[in-house]
Amino acid sequence: GGGGGGRMAITYTSKPYTGTISAYGGTGGNNAGAGTIFLKAGAANGDLIVDNNNVTGGVTTQVAATSLTLDNVTIKNAAGYTIPSGATLNVATAFTGFTTNASLTNNGTLSLPATSTLTNVILYQNGTISTLTDLTVGSGTTIEFQNTTSATAFSLTNLTIQSGGTINHKANVCTTILNLSISNNLLVDAGGTINVN
């Protein structure tokens, strides 16, 4: 099988280089997951890029029990990134540059800006999302809730689902429900979807 993409960290004060920086997973009997690229300019938290060059394969898992704080996170081109139980990913600014063939699985804690818009993000939500109050589910985004129950809701102040955005629950089994608690406004634009099939 192919080997994983490894890890790369680049810290800099200026970056005149404009070429490709890559950490793709290898191909073979079993295609491998993407590596991670960490870019940090000066005092910034730094940005994380997970890109698998459109090769579908294994997922890239954050190191267990770690807490990462990043400015921007990009997961694209068939990459999959998992936050394991006990780990935390703090995104200070935004998800950027996602492609709809990539995915993020949250089994731990994901911290987002209080007001966040997700575009082209495939999110499998089975952990905790903290600090988020106002969420816009933009075009190309699907959020699959896997851990809401009749007694446990996912709570927001405002939720907007734009055209091409979808919220659903895990493939239907008897114990799977979608339970959202919205204290202010729930807006579903034409072309937006809440799917509980």
Disulfide bonds with the S-S distance in Angstrom:
none
